[in-house]
Amino acid sequence: LNRAIAVAMSQGPEVGLALIDEIVTSRGMDDYYLLPATRADLLRRMGRRIEAVIEYEKALQLAPSEAEKRYLGKRLTETRRR
């Protein structure tokens, strides 16, 4: 996941998103909240707001702590408003 984020920063969110999607299909990490949270951020950066909202909602449901839930809830609200 860290590699995908670094690639997204240097080569663009599309490339990073493709790497994350490979992680999801190859490793079955569907319950790891940072995957949908990161997908949401990249989708938002790409202007794919509706998909980003869906991913933020998934991440919010999986988040382990109240602090993470607050942060993701804030990002979700911001994305919905745009």
N, C-alpha and C positions, 0 to 999 in steps of 0.2 A: 504494500500500500504506500509506503514512504517513497519508493522508487516511482510509482505512478504519479504521486504528487509532485515530485521533483521534475519529472518529465513534463507534466502539465505546465509547470512554471516556466520551463525553458522552451518547450516546443508547442505549447498551446493546449487548451482544455480538451480538444477533440482527441488528441493522442493519449493524454492521461486517462480519459474516460475509456478508451479502447483497452488500455492496460488493466484498468479496474474491472472491466467486464470479463476479461480473461481470468482474473483472480477468482471472481465469483463462480464462474462455470467450472474451473479446474479444481478449486479447493473447497467448494461448498461452504463458504463462510456467511451464509444467509443471516445468521443471528448476531453478527458482529456489527454493532451500531455505527461504527466509523465508516463502514463501506457505503451505506446509503447516505450518510452525512456528507462524505466526500463526493459521491456521485451528484448529490443535490447541489453542492457548491459549484462543481464544474458545469452542470447543466444550466445553472443560473448564469454563469459567466458566458455561456454560449447563447443566452437569450431564450432558452427552452424552459420558460417559467412554469408551465403546468406540470411538466415532468419533474422539475425541481421540487415543487410543492409535494408531489407524491412521495419523493425520496425523503424529504425532510419529515414527513408524517411517519414513514417507516422508521427512520432513525430515532424519532421522538419516542415511539413505542418501545424500542429496544434499549434506549439509554439507561445505564445502570444507576445514575445518581441524579438527585434533584438539581444540582448545579448544571449538569449536562442537559437536562430536560429544559431548564430555563433558557440556556443559550440556544438550543435548537428551536425552542418555541419562539424566541425572538427572531431568529433567522427565517423561520416559517412565516411569521407575521410580515416581516419586511418583504419577503418574496411575493406574498399574496398581494401586497399593496402596489407593487410595480406594474 
